Amino acid sequence: MSEFIVSRRNVLAGAGLALAAGSVAGMASSPAFAEQGNMEAALRQLQNALNSLHRATPNKGGHKERAAELVEQAMAEVQAGIDYAAAHGGG
């Protein structure tokens, strides 16, 4: 795995993901959502972000690709949380 270099853009990208996750976490649960409704909503929003990154024009100095990698990592973590809750009866 390549070494992670902390830069202002990486910090800002992380902060953006944290804000998005916080917004999702702060939403009230709706009866239409399953037990993991907020986590599933976060996963959908991350997928939308990844799709947007893939549609973005190239030639961003590797930053678009790095952002896509970070979103994919976030998606894997959200899915792991969903799986953990399902296996341990968490809501």
Order of alpha helices (4+ residues) and beta strands (2+ residues): alpha-alpha-alpha
